[in-house]
Amino acid sequence: RRHSFPTRRSSDLADLILCAPVIAKEARELRVPLKAHYAHLLVHGALHAQGWDHEADDEALAMEARETAILRALGLHDPYAR
């Protein structure tokens, strides 16, 4: 499971919590490198902490595009490539 928790401290954005065994299992199932999957989930969680969401279709498309742009800038694959 993955969660982000906004903090009350002004200097911090959020705490991101990732479950290592779940992330490893997902990476195997998705057939993506473990480091790339961690990067994707950290970017995803950081965007949530900044107020991004994917409840509505237009929000999901915008968030996915932002995630993809960040990951590509880091030299990583598009996790949403079909």
C-alpha positions as CSV (number, residue, x, y, z in Angstrom):
1,R,0.0,0.0,0.0
2,R,1.1,3.5,-0.7
3,H,0.0,6.6,1.2
4,S,1.0,10.3,1.5
5,F,0.4,12.2,4.6
6,P,0.6,16.0,4.5
7,T,2.4,17.4,7.5
8,R,1.6,20.3,9.7
9,R,5.2,21.6,9.7
10,S,5.7,24.5,7.3
11,S,9.1,23.3,6.2
12,D,8.0,19.9,5.1
13,L,5.7,18.9,2.3
14,A,4.6,15.5,3.3
15,D,5.6,12.1,4.6
16,L,5.5,9.3,1.9
17,I,5.2,5.8,3.1
18,L,5.9,2.8,0.8
19,C,5.7,-0.9,1.7
20,A,8.9,-2.5,0.3
21,P,7.5,-6.0,-0.1
22,V,4.4,-4.7,-2.0
23,I,6.5,-2.4,-4.2
24,A,8.8,-5.3,-5.1
25,K,5.8,-7.6,-5.9
26,E,4.2,-4.9,-8.1
27,A,7.5,-4.2,-9.9
28,R,7.8,-8.0,-10.7
29,E,4.2,-8.1,-11.9
30,L,4.6,-5.0,-14.0
31,R,8.0,-6.2,-15.3
32,V,9.6,-2.9,-14.5
33,P,12.9,-2.3,-12.7
34,L,12.4,-1.9,-9.0
35,K,14.2,1.4,-8.8
36,A,12.0,2.8,-11.6
37,H,8.8,1.6,-9.8
38,Y,10.0,3.3,-6.6
39,A,10.7,6.5,-8.5
40,H,7.3,6.5,-10.1
41,L,5.6,6.0,-6.7
42,L,7.6,8.7,-5.1
43,V,6.8,11.1,-7.9
44,H,3.1,10.1,-7.7
45,G,3.0,10.6,-3.9
46,A,4.8,13.9,-4.1
47,L,2.2,15.1,-6.6
48,H,-0.6,14.0,-4.3
49,A,1.1,16.0,-1.5
50,Q,1.0,19.1,-3.7
51,G,-2.7,18.7,-4.3
52,W,-2.8,16.7,-7.6
53,D,-5.5,14.1,-7.8
54,H,-6.9,11.5,-10.2
55,E,-10.5,11.1,-9.1
56,A,-11.9,12.6,-12.3
57,D,-10.8,11.5,-15.8
58,D,-9.4,15.0,-16.7
59,E,-7.5,15.1,-13.4
60,A,-6.1,11.6,-14.0
61,L,-4.9,12.6,-17.5
62,A,-3.2,15.8,-16.2
63,M,-1.5,13.9,-13.3
64,E,-0.3,11.1,-15.5
65,A,1.1,13.6,-18.0
66,R,3.0,15.4,-15.1
67,E,4.3,12.2,-13.7
68,T,5.5,11.1,-17.2
69,A,7.3,14.4,-17.8
70,I,9.1,14.2,-14.4
71,L,10.1,10.6,-14.9
72,R,11.3,11.2,-18.5
73,A,13.4,14.1,-17.1
74,L,15.0,11.6,-14.8
75,G,15.7,9.3,-17.7
76,L,13.0,6.8,-16.8
77,H,10.1,5.2,-18.8
78,D,6.5,6.3,-19.0
79,P,4.7,4.1,-16.5
80,Y,1.4,4.8,-18.4
81,A,2.6,3.7,-21.8
82,R,0.1,1.4,-23.3
